[in-house]
Amino acid sequence: MLLKSETTDELSPTKMLWIWINGVSYVECTIPKDDGSLVSYVGFRVQHDNARGPMKGGIRYHPEVDPDEVNALAQLMTWKTAVADIPYGGAKGGIGCSPKELSNSELERLTRVFTQKIHDLIGIHTDIPAPDMGTNAQTMAWILDEYSKFHGHSPAVVTGKPIDLGGSLGREAATGRGVVYATEALLAEHGQAIRDLTFVIQGFGNVGSWAARLIHERGGKVIAVSDITGAVKNADGIDIHKLLAHKDKTGSLKDFDGGDSMEPSELLAHECDVLIPCALGGVLKRENAADVKAKFIIEAANHPTDPEADEILSKRGVTILPDIYANSGGVTVSYFEWVQNIQGFMWEEDKVNNELRRYMIRAFHNIKGMCQTHNCNLRMGAFTLGVNRVARATTLRGWEA
């Protein structure tokens, strides 16, 4: 077991700031709760690779946050940023806590203590956190403020910040918008367009709702949508703006008068041209892969298709646009935010969206080129592209063993 510690003094357990075990930096975060009692949480940061630039990755707050899963996601971020051709490596982190059970002031204290413990691990040119499960723009604002106490005002140390603190216009919609740009690039290869096809979207959170809205505005017919509250279908197409208003008002997809309710479990097998899973990983598996009727699958979620399902779907001729590319719009606009912060010059939203479209289309054509060279599918082409870029940077820096 590899073990490293960083302390404020000699190697004193009482003064230990962080401990590094097998590539994961752990910290203990003790805070007073609102009732005066003390509670401790374990936080950690995984830093995978920095051959192509500073590491990048989200921080998640969840009671069952798993270092092994986060380690895998940090590695995925390394390949994802390489595929998108942005100068980052991969990282990820989290705290094992239940954010819904903590007050806003308790969350702030926890975030600030966590930042105090890891401020020497992260940095503008070292490792740049972002929001993830259970965290948001406010969390990033607290990290920015606490980090700045040690290092001076440093807006570029995190992305996904509030606009008033240097966040980028267009960041909220970036992942969903990137999904749509990726879909357009794929369909163009097949001589088709969004306006001519039907879509089913699993997940109606930030990514799914923005993807649905943008597809609807482009004339695509979204015929079924689901989230944890339920599912709705309409063969003539759902009015997405009306559905968004309904969910904003009720907090649920249930009782929407612009479509019929359906079992969420039936959504993945619903007849459509394009299926877009935007929720959890592992939803397409051996048991249900044969039931999928879509011709195209756009992986807006992380790892929604397990290897067995991937093989079944590929043999059936279903074209899968892999997550490592399809949902890279978020990290791409995070890169734009970082660039704006370093320059001290903020972009208009049209510039952000136009640059995102350029990056997504260029990445797709680079993946297709790799597929043609190696006679492989899009997933293998994307991973080959990403790994080759990281390997080339590693070799050029003289890091090879």
C-alpha positions in Angstrom: 0.0 0.0 0.0 1.3 3.4 -1.0 1.1 5.9 1.8 2.0 9.6 1.9 1.0 12.3 4.3 1.1 16.1 4.4 1.1 17.9 7.7 1.4 21.3 9.2 4.3 20.2 11.4 6.2 16.9 11.8 4.2 13.7 11.0 1.8 14.2 13.9 -1.6 12.4 13.5 -3.3 15.3 15.2 -2.1 17.8 12.7 -2.4 15.7 9.5 -4.1 17.5 6.7 -4.3 14.7 4.1 -3.2 11.2 3.6 -2.6 9.6 0.2 -3.4 5.9 -0.2 -3.1 4.2 -3.6 -3.6 7.4 -5.6 -6.5 8.7 -3.4 -6.0 11.7 -1.0 -8.2 11.3 2.1 -9.0 14.0 4.6 -11.1 14.1 7.8 -13.5 17.0 8.0 -14.9 17.7 11.5 -17.5 20.5 11.8 -19.9 21.8 14.4 -23.5 21.2 13.6 -26.2 23.8 14.1 -27.1 22.2 17.5 -23.5 22.5 18.7 -22.5 18.8 18.3 -19.5 17.8 16.4 -19.6 15.5 13.4 -16.8 14.1 11.2 -16.9 13.2 7.5 -14.3 11.7 5.2 -13.5 13.5 2.0 -11.1 12.6 -0.8 -9.7 13.6 -4.1 -8.5 11.3 -6.9 -6.0 12.7 -9.3 -5.4 10.4 -12.3 -3.2 12.1 -14.9 -1.8 15.5 -15.8 0.2 14.7 -18.9 -1.9 17.1 -21.1 -2.5 19.8 -18.5 -4.0 20.4 -15.0 -6.5 17.8 -13.8 -10.2 18.4 -13.9 -13.1 16.8 -12.3 -16.2 17.2 -10.1 -16.8 17.0 -6.4 -19.8 14.9 -5.3 -21.5 14.9 -1.9 -23.3 11.6 -1.3 -23.7 9.2 1.6 -22.5 6.2 -0.5 -19.7 8.0 -2.4 -17.3 5.2 -3.4 -13.6 5.9 -3.9 -13.3 3.0 -6.4 -16.2 4.5 -8.5 -14.7 8.0 -8.2 -11.3 6.6 -9.3 -12.9 5.1 -12.4 -14.6 8.5 -13.1 -11.3 10.3 -12.7 -9.8 8.0 -15.3 -12.7 8.5 -17.6 -12.2 12.3 -17.3 -8.6 11.9 -18.5 -9.8 10.2 -21.7 -12.8 12.5 -22.1 -10.8 15.7 -22.0 -8.3 14.1 -24.5 -11.1 13.2 -26.9 -12.5 16.8 -26.6 -8.9 18.0 -27.2 -8.9 20.4 -24.2 -5.7 20.7 -22.2 -6.7 18.8 -19.1 -6.2 15.6 -17.3 -8.6 13.7 -15.1 -9.6 14.0 -11.4 -12.6 13.5 -9.2 -13.5 13.8 -5.5 -16.2 13.8 -2.9 -17.3 13.7 0.7 -19.3 10.9 2.2 -22.3 12.9 3.5 -26.1 13.3 3.0 -26.4 16.9 1.7 -30.2 16.8 2.1 -29.8 16.2 5.8 -27.4 19.1 6.3 -28.5 22.7 6.6 -27.1 25.3 4.3 -24.8 26.6 7.0 -23.6 23.1 7.8 -22.9 22.5 4.1 -20.9 25.7 4.0 -18.8 24.8 7.0 -18.2 21.3 5.6 -17.1 22.7 2.2 -14.8 25.3 3.8 -13.1 22.7 6.1 -12.7 20.3 3.1 -11.1 23.2 1.1 -8.8 24.0 4.0 -7.6 20.4 3.9 -7.0 20.1 0.2 -6.1 23.7 -0.8 -2.5 22.5 -1.5 -3.7 19.7 -3.7 -5.9 21.8 -6.0 -4.9 24.9 -7.9 -5.4 26.9 -11.1 -2.7 25.1 -12.9 -2.9 21.8 -10.9 -6.4 20.5 -10.3 -9.6 22.4 -11.0 -12.8 21.1 -9.3 -16.4 21.5 -10.6 -19.9 20.6 -9.4 -21.1 17.0 -9.4 -23.7 14.9 -7.7 -24.9 16.8 -4.5 -23.0 20.0 -5.2 -23.7 23.1 -7.2 -22.6 26.6 -8.1 -22.9 27.7 -4.5 -20.6 24.9 -3.4 -18.0 26.2 -5.9 -18.4 29.7 -4.6 -17.5 28.6 -1.1 -14.5 26.6 -2.4 -13.3 29.7 -4.4 -13.7 32.0 -1.3 -11.9 29.6 1.0 -9.1 28.8 -1.4 -8.6 32.5 -2.1 -7.9 33.0 1.7 -4.7 31.0 1.2 -3.7 31.9 -2.4 -5.3 35.3 -3.2 -8.3 35.8 -5.4 -8.4 32.8 -7.7 -11.6 32.5 -9.7 -10.0 30.0 -12.1 -9.5 27.4 -9.3 -13.1 26.0 -9.8 -15.6 26.0 -12.7 -19.3 25.9 -12.6 -19.4 29.0 -10.4 -22.2 31.6 -10.2 -22.0 34.1 -13.0 -21.4 36.9 -10.5 -18.2 35.2 -9.4 -16.8 34.5 -12.8 -18.9 31.6 -14.0 -19.4 31.3 -17.8 -22.6 32.1 -19.6 -24.0 29.0 -21.2 -22.5 26.6 -18.6 -25.9 25.5 -17.2 -27.0 24.2 -20.6 -23.6 23.1 -21.8 -23.8 19.3 -21.3 -27.3 19.1 -22.9 -26.3 21.4 -25.7 -23.2 19.4 -26.3 -25.4 16.2 -26.5 -27.5 17.9 -29.2 -24.4 19.1 -31.2 -23.0 15.5 -31.0 -26.3 14.1 -32.2 -26.4 16.5 -35.1 -22.9 15.5 -36.1 -23.8 11.8 -36.0 -27.0 12.1 -37.9 -25.3 14.2 -40.6 -23.0 11.3 -41.2 -26.1 9.2 -41.9 -27.8 11.9 -44.1 -30.4 12.6 -41.5 -31.4 15.6 -39.3 -33.1 16.1 -35.9 -36.2 17.6 -37.4 -37.0 14.3 -39.2 -36.7 11.9 -36.2 -38.4 10.8 -33.0 -36.6 10.9 -29.7 -37.0 9.2 -26.3 -35.2 10.7 -23.3 -34.5 9.0 -20.0 -33.8 11.5 -17.3 -35.3 15.0 -17.1 -32.8 16.7 -14.9 -30.3 19.4 -16.1 -28.9 17.4 -19.0 -32.1 15.7 -20.2 -34.3 18.8 -19.9 -31.9 20.9 -21.9 -31.4 18.2 -24.5 -35.2 17.8 -24.8 -35.7 21.6 -25.1 -33.1 22.0 -27.8 -34.3 19.0 -29.8 -37.9 20.3 -29.6 -36.7 23.8 -30.8 -35.0 22.2 -33.8 -38.2 20.4 -34.8 -37.4 17.0 -33.4 -40.3 15.0 -32.0 -39.7 14.0 -28.4 -42.3 11.3 -27.9 -41.4 10.0 -24.4 -39.6 11.3 -21.3 -39.0 9.9 -17.9 -37.4 10.7 -14.6 -37.7 9.5 -11.0 -41.2 11.0 -10.6 -42.7 9.1 -13.6 -42.9 8.9 -17.4 -45.0 10.5 -20.1 -45.5 9.7 -23.8 -47.2 11.3 -26.7 -46.9 9.8 -30.2 -47.5 13.2 -31.8 -44.7 14.8 -29.8 -44.5 16.3 -26.3 -44.6 20.1 -26.0 -41.4 20.3 -24.0 -41.8 23.9 -22.9 -45.2 23.0 -21.5 -43.7 19.9 -19.7 -40.9 22.0 -18.2 -43.5 24.5 -16.9 -45.5 21.6 -15.4 -42.5 20.1 -13.7 -41.4 23.6 -12.4 -44.9 24.0 -10.9 -45.5 20.5 -9.5 -42.0 19.0 -9.2 -43.1 16.0 -11.1 -43.9 14.6 -14.6 -47.1 13.0 -13.2 -50.5 14.4 -14.2 -49.2 16.2 -17.3 -52.1 16.9 -19.6 -50.0 17.0 -22.7 -49.4 13.2 -22.9 -50.2 9.8 -21.4 -48.5 8.3 -18.4 -46.4 5.2 -18.9 -44.3 2.9 -16.8 -40.7 4.3 -16.6 -39.4 0.7 -17.0 -41.0 0.6 -20.5 -39.2 3.8 -21.7 -36.0 2.2 -22.9 -37.9 -0.2 -25.1 -40.2 2.5 -26.5 -40.4 2.7 -30.3 -38.2 5.6 -31.5 -35.4 6.6 -33.8 -33.0 8.0 -31.2 -32.8 7.0 -27.5 -30.9 9.3 -25.1 -30.2 7.9 -21.6 -29.5 11.0 -19.4 -29.8 9.5 -16.0 -28.0 6.7 -14.2 -25.2 4.4 -15.4 -25.9 0.7 -16.3 -29.5 1.1 -17.5 -28.9 -0.8 -20.7 -27.9 -4.3 -19.9 -28.1 -7.9 -21.2 -31.6 -8.3 -19.9 -33.1 -5.4 -21.8 -30.7 -4.7 -24.7 -32.7 -6.9 -27.1 -35.9 -4.9 -26.4 -34.4 -1.6 -27.5 -36.0 -0.4 -30.8 -34.0 2.8 -31.4 -31.6 3.0 -34.3 -29.3 5.4 -32.5 -28.3 5.6 -28.8 -26.7 8.9 -27.5 -25.0 8.2 -24.2 -25.7 11.5 -22.3 -25.3 9.7 -19.0 -22.0 8.2 -17.8 -21.7 4.5 -18.7 -25.4 3.8 -19.4 -24.5 0.8 -21.5 -22.8 -2.2 -19.9 -20.4 -4.3 -22.0 -22.8 -7.2 -22.7 -25.5 -4.8 -23.8 -23.0 -2.9 -25.9 -22.2 -6.1 -27.8 -25.8 -7.1 -28.2 -26.8 -3.7 -29.6 -23.8 -3.5 -31.9 -24.6 -6.9 -33.4 -28.2 -5.6 -34.0 -26.8 -2.6 -36.0 -27.7 0.0 -33.4 -25.3 3.0 -33.6 -24.0 4.1 -30.1 -22.5 7.5 -29.6 -20.3 6.9 -26.5 -20.5 8.9 -23.3 -16.8 9.8 -23.4 -17.7 12.1 -26.3 -21.4 12.6 -26.2 -21.6 14.3 -22.7 -18.3 16.2 -23.0 -20.0 19.5 -23.6 -20.0 20.3 -19.8 -16.3 19.9 -19.3 -15.6 21.8 -22.6 -17.5 24.8 -21.4 -15.8 24.4 -18.0 -12.6 24.8 -20.0 -14.0 27.9 -21.6 -14.8 29.3 -18.1 -11.3 28.6 -16.9 -9.8 30.4 -20.0 -12.1 33.4 -19.4 -11.1 33.6 -15.7 -7.4 33.4 -16.6 -7.8 36.1 -19.3 -10.0 38.2 -17.1 -12.3 38.7 -20.1 -15.8 37.2 -20.2 -17.4 35.9 -23.4 -20.9 36.5 -24.7 -23.1 33.5 -24.6 -23.2 33.2 -28.4 -19.5 32.9 -28.5 -19.6 30.1 -25.8 -22.2 28.2 -27.8 -20.4 28.6 -31.1 -17.1 27.5 -29.7 -18.8 24.5 -28.1 -20.3 23.5 -31.4 -17.0 23.8 -33.1 -15.3 21.6 -30.5 -18.0 19.0 -30.6 -18.0 18.7 -34.4 -14.3 18.6 -34.6 -14.1 15.9 -32.0 -16.7 13.8 -33.8 -14.7 13.9 -37.1 -11.5 13.0 -35.2 -13.3 10.0 -33.8 -14.6 9.0 -37.2 -11.1 9.3 -38.6 -9.8 6.9 -35.9 -12.7 4.5 -36.6 -11.8 4.4 -40.3 -8.1 3.9 -39.6 -8.7 1.0 -37.2 -12.0 -0.3 -38.6 -13.7 -0.1 -35.3 -16.9 1.3 -33.8 -17.4 4.8 -32.3 -16.7 3.7 -28.7 -13.4 2.0 -29.6 -12.5 5.0 -31.9 -13.1 7.5 -29.1 -11.1 5.6 -26.5 -8.3 5.0 -29.0 -8.2 8.7 -29.8 -8.1 9.7 -26.1 -5.5 7.1 -25.0 -3.3 7.9 -28.0 -3.4 11.7 -27.1 -2.5 11.0 -23.5 0.2 8.6 -24.5 1.7 11.0 -26.9 1.8 13.8 -24.4 3.4 11.5 -21.8 6.1 10.4 -24.2 6.8 14.0 -25.3 7.3 15.1 -21.7 9.8 12.2 -21.2 7.7 10.4 -18.6 7.7 7.0 -20.2 9.3 4.3 -18.0 
